[in-house]
Amino acid sequence: MFSSFGEDSGLDRERALRVAGAFGGGMARMGETCGAVTGAFMAIGLKYGKAKAGDEGARERTYELAREFVTRFKARHGSIRCRELLGYDLSSPEEREAARQRGLFDTLCTRLVQDATEIVEEIL
């Protein structure tokens, strides 16, 4: 998700994928915040984030957009937590395999990334 927005800010796709690499599976497969959501936050921050001390306007704008993103994402999916979205705890190898067997990474996760991308495009 994040790699879709990095190039506009001078961040090549490979580097963006590396930066976002630990966020999948709800933060390193811990089932916490969905990687599509954290990618969206990174994209918002890349465009509007505070880069200079004292730039509280940038911080507030970034937080406002992140909250707007969460509101819209939750309206579509009910949660931003990977474990709740998938219905599986990816920190468990057995549950991760069950999610894989059900094809959730190719279906649901793909849809979550698409929706996150669409929402970010709308709010940016």
Buried (B, 14 or more C-beta within 10 A) or exposed (E): BBBBBBEEEEBEEEEBEEBBEEBBBBBBBEBBBBBBBBBBBBBBBBBBBBEEEEEEEBBEBBBEBBEBBBEBBEEEBEBBBBBBBBEBBBBEEEBBEBBEEBEBBEEBBEBBBEBBBEBBEEBB
